[in-house]
Amino acid sequence: MATKADLEEWVVEALTNVGGSGSVVTVSKKLWELHAHELDVSGDLFFTWQYDVRWAAQKLRDRGVLVSLKGDRRGVWTLA
């Protein structure tokens, strides 16, 4: 069963699959494409993953894995 902890790895995987940069929607679509089954059977995470993935992205920014938004609210996530 998938957990919130898996989302950080999945965000990096999704971004890698879309060329290293993408909107929240693009990343979410790719993440769903790659992990729909795991999310489907993940209990409450199925209902919260699109919210939780944003927190996962923030954790990745804090660790320098994603580029900081620096006030840019367009929602583009980019691998560092």
mmCIF file of the C-alpha atoms, coordinates in Angstrom:
data_MODEL
# 
_entry.id   MODEL 
# 
loop_
_atom_site.group_PDB 
_atom_site.id 
_atom_site.type_symbol 
_atom_site.label_atom_id 
_atom_site.label_alt_id 
_atom_site.label_comp_id 
_atom_site.label_asym_id 
_atom_site.label_entity_id 
_atom_site.label_seq_id 
_atom_site.pdbx_PDB_ins_code 
_atom_site.Cartn_x 
_atom_site.Cartn_y 
_atom_site.Cartn_z 
_atom_site.occupancy 
_atom_site.B_iso_or_equiv 
_atom_site.pdbx_formal_charge 
_atom_site.auth_seq_id 
_atom_site.auth_comp_id 
_atom_site.auth_asym_id 
_atom_site.auth_atom_id 
_atom_site.pdbx_PDB_model_num 
ATOM 1  C CA . MET A 1 1  ? 0.000  0.000  0.000   1.00 0.00 ? 1  MET A CA 1 
ATOM 2  C CA . ALA A 1 2  ? 1.316  3.440  -0.929  1.00 0.00 ? 2  ALA A CA 1 
ATOM 3  C CA . THR A 1 3  ? 1.962  6.070  1.732   1.00 0.00 ? 3  THR A CA 1 
ATOM 4  C CA . LYS A 1 4  ? 2.663  9.805  1.740   1.00 0.00 ? 4  LYS A CA 1 
ATOM 5  C CA . ALA A 1 5  ? 6.357  8.951  1.934   1.00 0.00 ? 5  ALA A CA 1 
ATOM 6  C CA . ASP A 1 6  ? 6.160  7.398  -1.555  1.00 0.00 ? 6  ASP A CA 1 
ATOM 7  C CA . LEU A 1 7  ? 4.955  10.642 -3.097  1.00 0.00 ? 7  LEU A CA 1 
ATOM 8  C CA . GLU A 1 8  ? 8.338  12.387 -3.021  1.00 0.00 ? 8  GLU A CA 1 
ATOM 9  C CA . GLU A 1 9  ? 9.923  9.596  -5.060  1.00 0.00 ? 9  GLU A CA 1 
ATOM 10 C CA . TRP A 1 10 ? 6.935  9.541  -7.400  1.00 0.00 ? 10 TRP A CA 1 
ATOM 11 C CA . VAL A 1 11 ? 7.114  13.312 -8.006  1.00 0.00 ? 11 VAL A CA 1 
ATOM 12 C CA . VAL A 1 12 ? 10.756 12.971 -9.054  1.00 0.00 ? 12 VAL A CA 1 
ATOM 13 C CA . GLU A 1 13 ? 9.851  9.990  -11.242 1.00 0.00 ? 13 GLU A CA 1 
ATOM 14 C CA . ALA A 1 14 ? 6.961  11.872 -12.863 1.00 0.00 ? 14 ALA A CA 1 
ATOM 15 C CA . LEU A 1 15 ? 9.099  14.959 -13.509 1.00 0.00 ? 15 LEU A CA 1 
ATOM 16 C CA . THR A 1 16 ? 11.842 12.816 -15.012 1.00 0.00 ? 16 THR A CA 1 
ATOM 17 C CA . ASN A 1 17 ? 9.256  11.232 -17.317 1.00 0.00 ? 17 ASN A CA 1 
ATOM 18 C CA . VAL A 1 18 ? 7.989  14.615 -18.535 1.00 0.00 ? 18 VAL A CA 1 
ATOM 19 C CA . GLY A 1 19 ? 11.417 16.059 -19.231 1.00 0.00 ? 19 GLY A CA 1 
ATOM 20 C CA . GLY A 1 20 ? 12.365 17.537 -15.859 1.00 0.00 ? 20 GLY A CA 1 
ATOM 21 C CA . SER A 1 21 ? 9.784  20.305 -15.619 1.00 0.00 ? 21 SER A CA 1 
ATOM 22 C CA . GLY A 1 22 ? 6.020  20.530 -15.638 1.00 0.00 ? 22 GLY A CA 1 
ATOM 23 C CA . SER A 1 23 ? 2.921  22.101 -14.203 1.00 0.00 ? 23 SER A CA 1 
ATOM 24 C CA . VAL A 1 24 ? 1.196  20.649 -11.180 1.00 0.00 ? 24 VAL A CA 1 
ATOM 25 C CA . VAL A 1 25 ? -1.431 19.221 -13.532 1.00 0.00 ? 25 VAL A CA 1 
ATOM 26 C CA . THR A 1 26 ? 1.183  17.651 -15.815 1.00 0.00 ? 26 THR A CA 1 
ATOM 27 C CA . VAL A 1 27 ? 2.997  16.074 -12.869 1.00 0.00 ? 27 VAL A CA 1 
ATOM 28 C CA . SER A 1 28 ? -0.266 14.844 -11.344 1.00 0.00 ? 28 SER A CA 1 
ATOM 29 C CA . LYS A 1 29 ? -1.419 13.287 -14.622 1.00 0.00 ? 29 LYS A CA 1 
ATOM 30 C CA . LYS A 1 30 ? 1.916  11.494 -15.068 1.00 0.00 ? 30 LYS A CA 1 
ATOM 31 C CA . LEU A 1 31 ? 1.955  10.365 -11.439 1.00 0.00 ? 31 LEU A CA 1 
ATOM 32 C CA . TRP A 1 32 ? -1.563 8.966  -11.895 1.00 0.00 ? 32 TRP A CA 1 
ATOM 33 C CA . GLU A 1 33 ? -0.533 7.270  -15.136 1.00 0.00 ? 33 GLU A CA 1 
ATOM 34 C CA . LEU A 1 34 ? 2.415  5.603  -13.396 1.00 0.00 ? 34 LEU A CA 1 
ATOM 35 C CA . HIS A 1 35 ? 0.838  4.795  -10.018 1.00 0.00 ? 35 HIS A CA 1 
ATOM 36 C CA . ALA A 1 36 ? -2.959 4.710  -10.358 1.00 0.00 ? 36 ALA A CA 1 
ATOM 37 C CA . HIS A 1 37 ? -3.259 1.181  -9.050  1.00 0.00 ? 37 HIS A CA 1 
ATOM 38 C CA . GLU A 1 38 ? -1.088 1.840  -5.992  1.00 0.00 ? 38 GLU A CA 1 
ATOM 39 C CA . LEU A 1 39 ? -3.098 4.974  -5.223  1.00 0.00 ? 39 LEU A CA 1 
ATOM 40 C CA . ASP A 1 40 ? -6.387 3.185  -5.809  1.00 0.00 ? 40 ASP A CA 1 
ATOM 41 C CA . VAL A 1 41 ? -5.644 0.658  -3.078  1.00 0.00 ? 41 VAL A CA 1 
ATOM 42 C CA . SER A 1 42 ? -3.943 3.058  -0.655  1.00 0.00 ? 42 SER A CA 1 
ATOM 43 C CA . GLY A 1 43 ? -6.874 3.759  1.661   1.00 0.00 ? 43 GLY A CA 1 
ATOM 44 C CA . ASP A 1 44 ? -7.247 7.395  2.677   1.00 0.00 ? 44 ASP A CA 1 
ATOM 45 C CA . LEU A 1 45 ? -4.294 8.451  0.510   1.00 0.00 ? 45 LEU A CA 1 
ATOM 46 C CA . PHE A 1 46 ? -6.511 7.830  -2.532  1.00 0.00 ? 46 PHE A CA 1 
ATOM 47 C CA . PHE A 1 47 ? -8.651 10.761 -1.409  1.00 0.00 ? 47 PHE A CA 1 
ATOM 48 C CA . THR A 1 48 ? -5.807 13.105 -0.376  1.00 0.00 ? 48 THR A CA 1 
ATOM 49 C CA . TRP A 1 49 ? -2.923 12.376 -2.756  1.00 0.00 ? 49 TRP A CA 1 
ATOM 50 C CA . GLN A 1 50 ? -3.366 15.485 -4.917  1.00 0.00 ? 50 GLN A CA 1 
ATOM 51 C CA . TYR A 1 51 ? -3.101 17.640 -1.791  1.00 0.00 ? 51 TYR A CA 1 
ATOM 52 C CA . ASP A 1 52 ? -0.291 15.552 -0.300  1.00 0.00 ? 52 ASP A CA 1 
ATOM 53 C CA . VAL A 1 53 ? 1.744  15.656 -3.509  1.00 0.00 ? 53 VAL A CA 1 
ATOM 54 C CA . ARG A 1 54 ? 2.046  19.431 -3.107  1.00 0.00 ? 54 ARG A CA 1 
ATOM 55 C CA . TRP A 1 55 ? 3.564  18.934 0.351   1.00 0.00 ? 55 TRP A CA 1 
ATOM 56 C CA . ALA A 1 56 ? 5.890  16.315 -1.104  1.00 0.00 ? 56 ALA A CA 1 
ATOM 57 C CA . ALA A 1 57 ? 7.028  18.879 -3.681  1.00 0.00 ? 57 ALA A CA 1 
ATOM 58 C CA . GLN A 1 58 ? 7.660  21.419 -0.929  1.00 0.00 ? 58 GLN A CA 1 
ATOM 59 C CA . LYS A 1 59 ? 9.801  18.908 0.966   1.00 0.00 ? 59 LYS A CA 1 
ATOM 60 C CA . LEU A 1 60 ? 11.738 18.281 -2.241  1.00 0.00 ? 60 LEU A CA 1 
ATOM 61 C CA . ARG A 1 61 ? 12.252 22.048 -2.668  1.00 0.00 ? 61 ARG A CA 1 
ATOM 62 C CA . ASP A 1 62 ? 13.471 22.312 0.921   1.00 0.00 ? 62 ASP A CA 1 
ATOM 63 C CA . ARG A 1 63 ? 16.055 19.590 0.211   1.00 0.00 ? 63 ARG A CA 1 
ATOM 64 C CA . GLY A 1 64 ? 17.136 21.189 -3.082  1.00 0.00 ? 64 GLY A CA 1 
ATOM 65 C CA . VAL A 1 65 ? 15.769 18.405 -5.296  1.00 0.00 ? 65 VAL A CA 1 
ATOM 66 C CA . LEU A 1 66 ? 13.304 20.803 -6.939  1.00 0.00 ? 66 LEU A CA 1 
ATOM 67 C CA . VAL A 1 67 ? 14.022 24.400 -7.905  1.00 0.00 ? 67 VAL A CA 1 
ATOM 68 C CA . SER A 1 68 ? 12.574 26.935 -5.484  1.00 0.00 ? 68 SER A CA 1 
ATOM 69 C CA . LEU A 1 69 ? 9.509  28.766 -6.720  1.00 0.00 ? 69 LEU A CA 1 
ATOM 70 C CA . LYS A 1 70 ? 10.890 32.133 -5.477  1.00 0.00 ? 70 LYS A CA 1 
ATOM 71 C CA . GLY A 1 71 ? 7.494  33.792 -5.579  1.00 0.00 ? 71 GLY A CA 1 
ATOM 72 C CA . ASP A 1 72 ? 6.552  32.186 -8.901  1.00 0.00 ? 72 ASP A CA 1 
ATOM 73 C CA . ARG A 1 73 ? 3.015  30.909 -8.417  1.00 0.00 ? 73 ARG A CA 1 
ATOM 74 C CA . ARG A 1 74 ? 2.515  29.539 -11.946 1.00 0.00 ? 74 ARG A CA 1 
ATOM 75 C CA . GLY A 1 75 ? 2.822  26.066 -10.478 1.00 0.00 ? 75 GLY A CA 1 
ATOM 76 C CA . VAL A 1 76 ? 5.750  24.893 -12.609 1.00 0.00 ? 76 VAL A CA 1 
ATOM 77 C CA . TRP A 1 77 ? 7.872  22.300 -10.843 1.00 0.00 ? 77 TRP A CA 1 
ATOM 78 C CA . THR A 1 78 ? 11.436 21.775 -12.055 1.00 0.00 ? 78 THR A CA 1 
ATOM 79 C CA . LEU A 1 79 ? 14.086 19.290 -11.034 1.00 0.00 ? 79 LEU A CA 1 
ATOM 80 C CA . ALA A 1 80 ? 17.227 20.998 -9.742  1.00 0.00 ? 80 ALA A CA 1 
# 
